[in-house]
Amino acid sequence: MRKDQLEHLIRAAAAITNEYEFVVIGSQAILGAVDNPPPECTVSMEADSIL
């Protein structure tokens, strides 16, 4: 997953839940913490959400 894909998921979740703050945990959290993560850190195509 790329950072723009994660951002899209967060925007969609915000639109559905009317929330504006989310906590990203797990392997995709690196996308918010590092500008250019190594390619092996972007292999996962999943993001979990708990509502």
N, CA, C and O atoms as a Maestro MAE file, in Angstrom:
{
 s_m_m2io_version
 :::
 2.0.0
}

f_m_ct {
 s_m_title
 :::
 protein
 m_atom[204] {
  # First column is atom index #
  i_m_mmod_type
  r_m_x_coord
  r_m_y_coord
  r_m_z_coord
  i_m_residue_number
  s_m_chain_name
  s_m_pdb_residue_name
  s_m_pdb_atom_name
  i_m_atomic_number
  :::
  1 25 0.839 -1.166 0.000 1 A "MET " " N  " 7
  2 3 0.000 0.000 0.000 1 A "MET " " CA " 6
  3 2 0.888 1.234 0.000 1 A "MET " " C  " 6
  4 15 1.885 1.311 0.718 1 A "MET " " O  " 8
  5 25 0.506 2.175 -0.808 2 A "ARG " " N  " 7
  6 3 1.223 3.452 -0.843 2 A "ARG " " CA " 6
  7 2 0.553 4.444 0.105 2 A "ARG " " C  " 6
  8 15 -0.585 4.243 0.529 2 A "ARG " " O  " 8
  9 25 1.269 5.507 0.428 3 A "LYS " " N  " 7
  10 3 0.740 6.518 1.344 3 A "LYS " " CA " 6
  11 2 -0.555 7.121 0.800 3 A "LYS " " C  " 6
  12 15 -1.491 7.345 1.568 3 A "LYS " " O  " 8
  13 25 -0.633 7.386 -0.491 4 A "ASP " " N  " 7
  14 3 -1.851 7.977 -1.050 4 A "ASP " " CA " 6
  15 2 -3.043 7.022 -0.922 4 A "ASP " " C  " 6
  16 15 -4.180 7.470 -0.776 4 A "ASP " " O  " 8
  17 25 -2.791 5.724 -0.977 5 A "GLN " " N  " 7
  18 3 -3.864 4.749 -0.806 5 A "GLN " " CA " 6
  19 2 -4.360 4.733 0.643 5 A "GLN " " C  " 6
  20 15 -5.564 4.652 0.887 5 A "GLN " " O  " 8
  21 25 -3.440 4.809 1.595 6 A "LEU " " N  " 7
  22 3 -3.826 4.864 2.995 6 A "LEU " " CA " 6
  23 2 -4.599 6.151 3.274 6 A "LEU " " C  " 6
  24 15 -5.597 6.128 3.994 6 A "LEU " " O  " 8
  25 25 -4.153 7.255 2.719 7 A "GLU " " N  " 7
  26 3 -4.862 8.521 2.897 7 A "GLU " " CA " 6
  27 2 -6.285 8.431 2.344 7 A "GLU " " C  " 6
  28 15 -7.220 8.967 2.938 7 A "GLU " " O  " 8
  29 25 -6.443 7.760 1.222 8 A "HIS " " N  " 7
  30 3 -7.772 7.565 0.648 8 A "HIS " " CA " 6
  31 2 -8.663 6.775 1.609 8 A "HIS " " C  " 6
  32 15 -9.821 7.136 1.817 8 A "HIS " " O  " 8
  33 25 -8.133 5.708 2.189 9 A "LEU " " N  " 7
  34 3 -8.897 4.918 3.147 9 A "LEU " " CA " 6
  35 2 -9.297 5.744 4.362 9 A "LEU " " C  " 6
  36 15 -10.415 5.622 4.863 9 A "LEU " " O  " 8
  37 25 -8.390 6.575 4.827 10 A "ILE " " N  " 7
  38 3 -8.689 7.409 5.991 10 A "ILE " " CA " 6
  39 2 -9.770 8.434 5.646 10 A "ILE " " C  " 6
  40 15 -10.669 8.679 6.450 10 A "ILE " " O  " 8
  41 25 -9.688 9.031 4.461 11 A "ARG " " N  " 7
  42 3 -10.732 9.980 4.043 11 A "ARG " " CA " 6
  43 2 -12.085 9.296 3.938 11 A "ARG " " C  " 6
  44 15 -13.099 9.860 4.348 11 A "ARG " " O  " 8
  45 25 -12.109 8.087 3.393 12 A "ALA " " N  " 7
  46 3 -13.358 7.345 3.272 12 A "ALA " " CA " 6
  47 2 -13.916 7.005 4.654 12 A "ALA " " C  " 6
  48 15 -15.119 7.132 4.887 12 A "ALA " " O  " 8
  49 25 -13.057 6.578 5.559 13 A "ALA " " N  " 7
  50 3 -13.500 6.274 6.918 13 A "ALA " " CA " 6
  51 2 -14.034 7.521 7.603 13 A "ALA " " C  " 6
  52 15 -15.019 7.455 8.338 13 A "ALA " " O  " 8
  53 25 -13.394 8.650 7.369 14 A "ALA " " N  " 7
  54 3 -13.857 9.910 7.959 14 A "ALA " " CA " 6
  55 2 -15.234 10.282 7.431 14 A "ALA " " C  " 6
  56 15 -16.085 10.748 8.189 14 A "ALA " " O  " 8
  57 25 -15.458 10.079 6.148 15 A "ALA " " N  " 7
  58 3 -16.751 10.403 5.552 15 A "ALA " " CA " 6
  59 2 -17.858 9.512 6.114 15 A "ALA " " C  " 6
  60 15 -18.988 9.963 6.299 15 A "ALA " " O  " 8
  61 25 -17.536 8.265 6.381 16 A "ILE " " N  " 7
  62 3 -18.531 7.315 6.886 16 A "ILE " " CA " 6
  63 2 -18.817 7.543 8.368 16 A "ILE " " C  " 6
  64 15 -19.968 7.465 8.799 16 A "ILE " " O  " 8
  65 25 -17.781 7.823 9.141 17 A "THR " " N  " 7
  66 3 -17.921 7.877 10.596 17 A "THR " " CA " 6
  67 2 -18.072 9.284 11.153 17 A "THR " " C  " 6
  68 15 -18.420 9.444 12.323 17 A "THR " " O  " 8
  69 25 -17.821 10.299 10.352 18 A "ASN " " N  " 7
  70 3 -17.818 11.689 10.808 18 A "ASN " " CA " 6
  71 2 -16.763 11.939 11.885 18 A "ASN " " C  " 6
  72 15 -16.896 12.863 12.687 18 A "ASN " " O  " 8
  73 25 -15.738 11.132 11.902 19 A "GLU " " N  " 7
  74 3 -14.591 11.325 12.794 19 A "GLU " " CA " 6
  75 2 -13.476 11.960 11.982 19 A "GLU " " C  " 6
  76 15 -13.456 11.844 10.757 19 A "GLU " " O  " 8
  77 25 -12.556 12.627 12.650 20 A "TYR " " N  " 7
  78 3 -11.460 13.251 11.925 20 A "TYR " " CA " 6
  79 2 -10.087 12.871 12.460 20 A "TYR " " C  " 6
  80 15 -9.073 13.332 11.936 20 A "TYR " " O  " 8
  81 25 -10.039 12.043 13.489 21 A "GLU " " N  " 7
  82 3 -8.770 11.552 14.008 21 A "GLU " " CA " 6
  83 2 -8.787 10.031 14.008 21 A "GLU " " C  " 6
  84 15 -9.747 9.404 14.456 21 A "GLU " " O  " 8
  85 25 -7.718 9.460 13.501 22 A "PHE " " N  " 7
  86 3 -7.596 8.007 13.443 22 A "PHE " " CA " 6
  87 2 -6.200 7.619 13.905 22 A "PHE " " C  " 6
  88 15 -5.249 8.388 13.761 22 A "PHE " " O  " 8
  89 25 -6.090 6.433 14.453 23 A "VAL " " N  " 7
  90 3 -4.800 5.883 14.870 23 A "VAL " " CA " 6
  91 2 -4.488 4.732 13.930 23 A "VAL " " C  " 6
  92 15 -5.273 3.794 13.794 23 A "VAL " " O  " 8
  93 25 -3.345 4.815 13.290 24 A "VAL " " N  " 7
  94 3 -2.910 3.749 12.386 24 A "VAL " " CA " 6
  95 2 -1.889 2.912 13.142 24 A "VAL " " C  " 6
  96 15 -0.874 3.420 13.617 24 A "VAL " " O  " 8
  97 25 -2.179 1.623 13.243 25 A "ILE " " N  " 7
  98 3 -1.264 0.711 13.924 25 A "ILE " " CA " 6
  99 2 -0.888 -0.408 12.971 25 A "ILE " " C  " 6
  100 15 -1.524 -0.593 11.933 25 A "ILE " " O  " 8
  101 25 0.117 -1.130 13.318 26 A "GLY " " N  " 7
  102 3 0.555 -2.240 12.487 26 A "GLY " " CA " 6
  103 2 1.518 -1.786 11.402 26 A "GLY " " C  " 6
  104 15 2.111 -0.710 11.479 26 A "GLY " " O  " 8
  105 25 1.657 -2.624 10.403 27 A "SER " " N  " 7
  106 3 2.692 -2.403 9.383 27 A "SER " " CA " 6
  107 2 2.462 -1.144 8.562 27 A "SER " " C  " 6
  108 15 3.425 -0.566 8.057 27 A "SER " " O  " 8
  109 25 1.224 -0.702 8.412 28 A "GLN " " N  " 7
  110 3 0.952 0.478 7.603 28 A "GLN " " CA " 6
  111 2 1.244 1.789 8.334 28 A "GLN " " C  " 6
  112 15 1.245 2.852 7.713 28 A "GLN " " O  " 8
  113 25 1.489 1.728 9.628 29 A "ALA " " N  " 7
  114 3 1.790 2.930 10.397 29 A "ALA " " CA " 6
  115 2 3.047 3.629 9.881 29 A "ALA " " C  " 6
  116 15 3.190 4.842 10.032 29 A "ALA " " O  " 8
  117 25 3.945 2.876 9.282 30 A "ILE " " N  " 7
  118 3 5.175 3.480 8.766 30 A "ILE " " CA " 6
  119 2 4.875 4.508 7.676 30 A "ILE " " C  " 6
  120 15 5.659 5.433 7.466 30 A "ILE " " O  " 8
  121 25 3.761 4.354 6.990 31 A "LEU " " N  " 7
  122 3 3.436 5.282 5.911 31 A "LEU " " CA " 6
  123 2 3.187 6.697 6.429 31 A "LEU " " C  " 6
  124 15 3.383 7.666 5.696 31 A "LEU " " O  " 8
  125 25 2.763 6.822 7.669 32 A "GLY " " N  " 7
  126 3 2.564 8.141 8.254 32 A "GLY " " CA " 6
  127 2 3.789 8.680 8.953 32 A "GLY " " C  " 6
  128 15 3.875 9.877 9.226 32 A "GLY " " O  " 8
  129 25 4.736 7.812 9.246 33 A "ALA " " N  " 7
  130 3 5.905 8.208 10.026 33 A "ALA " " CA " 6
  131 2 7.142 8.491 9.191 33 A "ALA " " C  " 6
  132 15 8.037 9.208 9.639 33 A "ALA " " O  " 8
  133 25 7.207 7.942 7.988 34 A "VAL " " N  " 7
  134 3 8.408 8.046 7.161 34 A "VAL " " CA " 6
  135 2 8.012 8.565 5.781 34 A "VAL " " C  " 6
  136 15 7.065 8.067 5.172 34 A "VAL " " O  " 8
  137 25 8.744 9.570 5.292 35 A "ASP " " N  " 7
  138 3 8.412 10.138 3.982 35 A "ASP " " CA " 6
  139 2 8.585 9.142 2.838 35 A "ASP " " C  " 6
  140 15 7.715 9.028 1.974 35 A "ASP " " O  " 8
  141 25 9.683 8.437 2.833 36 A "ASN " " N  " 7
  142 3 9.964 7.473 1.770 36 A "ASN " " CA " 6
  143 2 10.346 6.128 2.379 36 A "ASN " " C  " 6
  144 15 11.528 5.801 2.476 36 A "ASN " " O  " 8
  145 25 9.341 5.345 2.792 37 A "PRO " " N  " 7
  146 3 9.676 4.058 3.412 37 A "PRO " " CA " 6
  147 2 10.267 3.103 2.390 37 A "PRO " " C  " 6
  148 15 9.978 3.223 1.199 37 A "PRO " " O  " 8
  149 25 11.087 2.161 2.828 38 A "PRO " " N  " 7
  150 3 11.648 1.171 1.917 38 A "PRO " " CA " 6
  151 2 10.530 0.368 1.254 38 A "PRO " " C  " 6
  152 15 9.486 0.152 1.869 38 A "PRO " " O  " 8
  153 25 10.728 -0.074 0.021 39 A "PRO " " N  " 7
  154 3 9.688 -0.810 -0.697 39 A "PRO " " CA " 6
  155 2 9.149 -2.024 0.050 39 A "PRO " " C  " 6
  156 15 7.966 -2.344 -0.066 39 A "PRO " " O  " 8
  157 25 9.997 -2.701 0.812 40 A "GLU " " N  " 7
  158 3 9.522 -3.882 1.533 40 A "GLU " " CA " 6
  159 2 8.525 -3.516 2.642 40 A "GLU " " C  " 6
  160 15 7.815 -4.385 3.149 40 A "GLU " " O  " 8
  161 25 8.472 -2.254 3.010 41 A "CYS " " N  " 7
  162 3 7.507 -1.816 4.030 41 A "CYS " " CA " 6
  163 2 6.158 -1.440 3.426 41 A "CYS " " C  " 6
  164 15 5.229 -1.103 4.160 41 A "CYS " " O  " 8
  165 25 6.040 -1.491 2.124 42 A "THR " " N  " 7
  166 3 4.792 -1.102 1.473 42 A "THR " " CA " 6
  167 2 4.133 -2.279 0.754 42 A "THR " " C  " 6
  168 15 3.271 -2.081 -0.102 42 A "THR " " O  " 8
  169 25 4.532 -3.482 1.093 43 A "VAL " " N  " 7
  170 3 4.033 -4.675 0.413 43 A "VAL " " CA " 6
  171 2 2.590 -4.989 0.801 43 A "VAL " " C  " 6
  172 15 1.804 -5.409 -0.049 43 A "VAL " " O  " 8
  173 25 2.233 -4.796 2.057 44 A "SER " " N  " 7
  174 3 0.899 -5.144 2.514 44 A "SER " " CA " 6
  175 2 -0.164 -4.326 1.800 44 A "SER " " C  " 6
  176 15 -0.009 -3.119 1.616 44 A "SER " " O  " 8
  177 25 -1.245 -4.987 1.396 45 A "MET " " N  " 7
  178 3 -2.357 -4.299 0.735 45 A "MET " " CA " 6
  179 2 -3.578 -4.237 1.647 45 A "MET " " C  " 6
  180 15 -4.695 -4.026 1.173 45 A "MET " " O  " 8
  181 25 -3.376 -4.417 2.941 46 A "GLU " " N  " 7
  182 3 -4.483 -4.442 3.880 46 A "GLU " " CA " 6
  183 2 -4.349 -3.330 4.914 46 A "GLU " " C  " 6
  184 15 -3.252 -2.933 5.308 46 A "GLU " " O  " 8
  185 25 -5.505 -2.851 5.332 47 A "ALA " " N  " 7
  186 3 -5.575 -1.938 6.449 47 A "ALA " " CA " 6
  187 2 -6.813 -2.316 7.243 47 A "ALA " " C  " 6
  188 15 -7.879 -2.518 6.662 47 A "ALA " " O  " 8
  189 25 -6.691 -2.414 8.542 48 A "ASP " " N  " 7
  190 3 -7.813 -2.801 9.387 48 A "ASP " " CA " 6
  191 2 -8.438 -1.561 10.001 48 A "ASP " " C  " 6
  192 15 -7.765 -0.561 10.254 48 A "ASP " " O  " 8
  193 25 -9.730 -1.648 10.233 49 A "SER " " N  " 7
  194 3 -10.404 -0.568 10.932 49 A "SER " " CA " 6
  195 2 -11.320 -1.160 11.985 49 A "SER " " C  " 6
  196 15 -11.883 -2.239 11.799 49 A "SER " " O  " 8
  197 25 -11.464 -0.454 13.080 50 A "ILE " " N  " 7
  198 3 -12.352 -0.866 14.152 50 A "ILE " " CA " 6
  199 2 -13.278 0.311 14.423 50 A "ILE " " C  " 6
  200 15 -12.825 1.421 14.702 50 A "ILE " " O  " 8
  201 25 -14.543 0.064 14.339 51 A "LEU " " N  " 7
  202 3 -15.524 1.134 14.586 51 A "LEU " " CA " 6
  203 2 -16.327 0.821 15.818 51 A "LEU " " C  " 6
  204 15 -17.205 1.596 16.197 51 A "LEU " " O  " 8
  :::
 }
 m_bond[203] {
  # First column is bond index #
  i_m_from
  i_m_to
  i_m_order
  :::
  1 1 2 1
  2 2 3 1
  3 3 4 2
  4 3 5 1
  5 5 6 1
  6 6 7 1
  7 7 8 2
  8 7 9 1
  9 9 10 1
  10 10 11 1
  11 11 12 2
  12 11 13 1
  13 13 14 1
  14 14 15 1
  15 15 16 2
  16 15 17 1
  17 17 18 1
  18 18 19 1
  19 19 20 2
  20 19 21 1
  21 21 22 1
  22 22 23 1
  23 23 24 2
  24 23 25 1
  25 25 26 1
  26 26 27 1
  27 27 28 2
  28 27 29 1
  29 29 30 1
  30 30 31 1
  31 31 32 2
  32 31 33 1
  33 33 34 1
  34 34 35 1
  35 35 36 2
  36 35 37 1
  37 37 38 1
  38 38 39 1
  39 39 40 2
  40 39 41 1
  41 41 42 1
  42 42 43 1
  43 43 44 2
  44 43 45 1
  45 45 46 1
  46 46 47 1
  47 47 48 2
  48 47 49 1
  49 49 50 1
  50 50 51 1
  51 51 52 2
  52 51 53 1
  53 53 54 1
  54 54 55 1
  55 55 56 2
  56 55 57 1
  57 57 58 1
  58 58 59 1
  59 59 60 2
  60 59 61 1
  61 61 62 1
  62 62 63 1
  63 63 64 2
  64 63 65 1
  65 65 66 1
  66 66 67 1
  67 67 68 2
  68 67 69 1
  69 69 70 1
  70 70 71 1
  71 71 72 2
  72 71 73 1
  73 73 74 1
  74 74 75 1
  75 75 76 2
  76 75 77 1
  77 77 78 1
  78 78 79 1
  79 79 80 2
  80 79 81 1
  81 81 82 1
  82 82 83 1
  83 83 84 2
  84 83 85 1
  85 85 86 1
  86 86 87 1
  87 87 88 2
  88 87 89 1
  89 89 90 1
  90 90 91 1
  91 91 92 2
  92 91 93 1
  93 93 94 1
  94 94 95 1
  95 95 96 2
  96 95 97 1
  97 97 98 1
  98 98 99 1
  99 99 100 2
  100 99 101 1
  101 101 102 1
  102 102 103 1
  103 103 104 2
  104 103 105 1
  105 105 106 1
  106 106 107 1
  107 107 108 2
  108 107 109 1
  109 109 110 1
  110 110 111 1
  111 111 112 2
  112 111 113 1
  113 113 114 1
  114 114 115 1
  115 115 116 2
  116 115 117 1
  117 117 118 1
  118 118 119 1
  119 119 120 2
  120 119 121 1
  121 121 122 1
  122 122 123 1
  123 123 124 2
  124 123 125 1
  125 125 126 1
  126 126 127 1
  127 127 128 2
  128 127 129 1
  129 129 130 1
  130 130 131 1
  131 131 132 2
  132 131 133 1
  133 133 134 1
  134 134 135 1
  135 135 136 2
  136 135 137 1
  137 137 138 1
  138 138 139 1
  139 139 140 2
  140 139 141 1
  141 141 142 1
  142 142 143 1
  143 143 144 2
  144 143 145 1
  145 145 146 1
  146 146 147 1
  147 147 148 2
  148 147 149 1
  149 149 150 1
  150 150 151 1
  151 151 152 2
  152 151 153 1
  153 153 154 1
  154 154 155 1
  155 155 156 2
  156 155 157 1
  157 157 158 1
  158 158 159 1
  159 159 160 2
  160 159 161 1
  161 161 162 1
  162 162 163 1
  163 163 164 2
  164 163 165 1
  165 165 166 1
  166 166 167 1
  167 167 168 2
  168 167 169 1
  169 169 170 1
  170 170 171 1
  171 171 172 2
  172 171 173 1
  173 173 174 1
  174 174 175 1
  175 175 176 2
  176 175 177 1
  177 177 178 1
  178 178 179 1
  179 179 180 2
  180 179 181 1
  181 181 182 1
  182 182 183 1
  183 183 184 2
  184 183 185 1
  185 185 186 1
  186 186 187 1
  187 187 188 2
  188 187 189 1
  189 189 190 1
  190 190 191 1
  191 191 192 2
  192 191 193 1
  193 193 194 1
  194 194 195 1
  195 195 196 2
  196 195 197 1
  197 197 198 1
  198 198 199 1
  199 199 200 2
  200 199 201 1
  201 201 202 1
  202 202 203 1
  203 203 204 2
  :::
 }
}
